[in-house]
Amino acid sequence: IDNRNQSVISEFVLLGLCHSWNIQVILLIIFFMLYLIIVSGNTVIMILIISDSHLHSPMYFLVANLSFVDMWLSSITTPKMITDFLRVEKTISFGGCMSQIIFVHFVGGGEMVLLVIMAYDRYVAICKPLHYSTIMSLQRCIGLVLTSWTIGFVHAMSQLVVIVQLPFCGPREIDSFFCDIPLVIKLACVDSSNLEMLMNGDSGILAMTCFILLLTSYSYILLTVHRGSKTGAFKALSTCTAHITVVVLFFGPCIFIYVWPLSITWVDKFLAVFYSVITPLLNPAIYTLRNKEMKNAMKRFRSYYIDSKVNI
């Protein structure tokens, strides 16, 4: 039997973010704190939206879903990265590596589509306000969110089906803190240049399609706002600015990793950290600190909780 067709590698070695022990200790503390903020911040958003009837609207239903997705996206890679800072030999099993690939693309792909849905929601609210409640009904919102998960799942499976069949028999070092397709494909015992273009193209098409749809919907919103009243325009712009910030910070790194790969190791690592740690961190900040309704919901939750404690 030709052994080259067998995946004889049982584990990969992750080289991590850096090699200096002192810097790793500092990064461990930083990322541990950031991860705690991501989990607690997004959990607070979800609890507030579920428990406060004032926030039972399509926009906040989508924000709660985004918080859930962000928390999951960060949890795929960050805990492993944090524990690896304490290890000399940072290994990951073949199965663990494949799991990271499928979940990063499943959740990441789903988030891209979800951001498009959120932009569509804002488009309907601002450009077709009279039809908003009809167009963005609860059933429609649930259907759209399920669509985002389905597209993410199909995208992840299309990646996994190809990569699982590759033979890995030689080098096993991945110069990053998690398994990502462009880096793993390079380790296969076959000429992978065409395959790499195909796989990056798969992710690139999804990223670029979503990005173009987002730009289109925000362009329509800005045109409508430009024609409208001053007060309405200001409110719409403040909401859209928050969304656009998230979109640029999430899509920017994805596009540079998959559509125009720079192939500069430290840049790739920085971009990977950006979309797996920084974006999930920014969502709680952008959607709660700048949002009046979320602040009011927090006050109501706090006063209700404290009052009930006092009465007991």
Sequence and secondary structure as in RCSB ss.txt:
>XXXX:A:sequence
IDNRNQSVISEFVLLGLCHSWNIQVILLIIFFMLYLIIVSGNTVIMILIISDSHLHSPMYFLVANLSFVDMWLSS
ITTPKMITDFLRVEKTISFGGCMSQIIFVHFVGGGEMVLLVIMAYDRYVAICKPLHYSTIMSLQRCIGLVLTSWT
IGFVHAMSQLVVIVQLPFCGPREIDSFFCDIPLVIKLACVDSSNLEMLMNGDSGILAMTCFILLLTSYSYILLTV
HRGSKTGAFKALSTCTAHITVVVLFFGPCIFIYVWPLSITWVDKFLAVFYSVITPLLNPAIYTLRNKEMKNAMKR
FRSYYIDSKVNI
>XXXX:A:secstr
  GGGS    EEEE  S S HHHHHHHHHHHHHHHHHHHHHHHHHHHHHHH GGG SHHHHHHHHHHHHHHHHHH
HHHHHHHHHTT SS EEEHHHHHHHHHHHHHHHHHHHHHHHHHHHHHHHHHH GGGHHHHT HHHHHHHHHHHHH
HHHHHHHHHHHHHHTS   S  EESSSS  HHHHHTTSSS  HHHHHHHHHHHHHHHHHHHHHHHHHHHHHHHHH
HHS HHHHHHHHHHHHHHHHHHHHHHHHHHHHHTS    HHHHHHHHHIIIIIHHHHHHIIIIIT HHHHHHHHH
HHHHHHHHHHH 
